């Protein structure tokens, strides 16, 4: 048995273990399906007449916010090896194109800008914990011994 075969047999591929989670594992497949479903739901909701789109919040802008918050989280889970910045920028472009496509139908600009701002707000809210965590990693944790006094 060669070195490559030994390393593959000892790799922990469990959910909470240190090894890589399998690409075809149930959670990986579920995250990809939820991502596809979320993107499809947004596209369908944008192009359906407003009377056919179910309402789940009192505010139309809150619905935009929540939809893009969920779709970005689903995208980041579905594409764990993709660069986060690329995924986020892709969804900014996606939101911009969706809202701009209403201009072709003759919609007024002001409500589209408001919808676009709500979309970007959802993306920003989903991105905030990632940015904060990356910021926190810049400060190494100081391990004190029991005889040291805190500063």
N, C-alpha and C positions, 0 to 999 in steps of 0.2 A: 504494500500500500504506500503510495507516494505522499508527499507533504500536502499537496492540494486536496487529495481525498480525505486525509486525516482532519484537515481544518474544516472541511465541509461537514463531516460527521459530528464534530464537536460543537458546531455552531448552535446556539440556542435560538430557535425560531418561534418561541412562544410570544404571547402578546406583551407581557411585562418584562421579559428577559432582556439581556443586553444585546442579543443578536438581531439581525435584520428580520423584520416581519415579512412573510412571503408575499410576493406581488399578487398571487391568486388567493390569498387568505380571505376569509369571509368579511372581515372589516374593510379590507382594501377594495373588495368588489362592491360592498355596500356604500362606501364613500364615493366611488365613481358613479354608481347609479344615482345617488342623491345629488351629485353635482349635475349630471345630465338632466335629471328631473327638475332641479331648480332653474337651470338655464332655460329649459323648455317652457316652464311655467311663466317665467318673465317674458319670453318672446310671445307666447300665446296671450298673456294678459295685456301686453302693449298693443297688439293688433286686433283684439276682440273689441266689439262695441262696449262702452262702459256699462251698459245694462246687463251684459252677460258675464262680467267679471265679478266673482264673489267678493264681498267686503269683509275683511276680518279685523279692521280697526276703524275707529271713528274718523281718523284723519287720513286723507288721501296721501299726504306726504309721509306719514308714519308707515304706510304700506310700502311706499318706495324705499324708505330707509330700511325697513325690515327685510324686504326682498333682497336688496343688495348686500346687507349684512350677512344673511344666511348663505347667499350664493358664493360670496368670497370665502367664508369659512368652509363650505363644501368644496370649493376649488382647491384651497390649500390642503385639505385632507386628501383629496383625490389625486393631487400631483405633489407628493412629498419631496421628490427630487428636483422639481423645477425651482428656479430662483424665485423667491417670494416677490421681489421687486418686479419681475417680469409678469407674474400672475396679476399683481395689483394694477400695474400699468395697463395690462390687457383689459381688465374690467373697467378702468377709467375710460378707455377707448370704446369699449362695448356700450357703456352707459351714454357716452356722448353720441355715438352713432344711432342708438335707439331713440334718443330724444330728438336728434336732428332729423331723423326720418319723418317725423310728424310735420316738419316744415314743408316737405314735398306735398303733403295733403292740404296745405293751406292753413295750418294751425298758427295761432298767434305766438309770439316769442316769449312773453312774460310767463305764462304757465309752464312752458317747456323749461325755462331757466329754473323755475322753482322746483320742478320735478327733478331736474338734473342735479341741483344742489342737494336735494333729499337723497338721491342716489349716491352722490359722493360722500354725504354724511354717513350713510350706512357702510360704505367702504372704509372711511376713516375710522369709524368705531370698531370695525373688525380688525383694522390694522394696528390700533393703539396698543393693545397688549403685547404685540410682537415688538413694536418699537421700544416700549418700556423695558421689556425683558432684555433686549439687546443692549440698552443703555445700562441696565443693572449689571450685566456681565462684565462691563468695563471696570468695575470695582471689585477686586478680589476680596474674598472673605478672609478676615483676619481670625486666625485660630489662637485663642489665648490659653495659656496654661492656668491652672487653678491659683497659683501664687501671684499672678499679675493682676494689678488693679486696673479697672477700666479708666480711660483718660477723662 
